[in-house]
Amino acid sequence: ITKNLISRLSNENLRKERKVIKKYFTDNCISIRQWAKKHDLSERTTYMVINGQVVGNKNFATSRKVFEALLSEGIIKELPNALRSEQEESKAS
């Protein structure tokens, strides 16, 4: 399997996951603004993550906080690859 194929498959999974995240907020009538405030997150970054504009490797510190909050509430099952590899590297140190 080539890196390009793996990348395409990962991107497809990310797009599907973003739809699930956005649907979770819509279906449960959760205000993204209020959710971001509750978790002391950047509102703009939270919107960008939920809408799939940030996948974890850009705006690293602020997007990581959003993904970790989504993970802690069970909205997502795992961190994106870009964040997961960083987390695994820090555990190995």
Phi, psi and omega in degrees: 000133181276161178299324180298316179295316178299318179298316179296318179295319178297317180296321177298315179297321179297316180298317178296318181296321179298321178297320179295317179298311181297319179297322178302312180296317180294310182297328182261011178051044180263127176284124180298320180300312181292322179297317178298316178298316181303324182261008179055050182248158172294122182298316182298313180296321179300313178300317182295319179295311183295328179271003175080015180275342178233128183252005176117334183267351175250153183050049192311307187296314183284322180290326178300317180299320180295312180297322179294323177293319177298319180293316182295331179269000178077015179285325172240157183267335180206160178287154175300157182308317182300322180277325181296316181296324177295318181296317180295323178295320181291328177292324182289335182286000000 
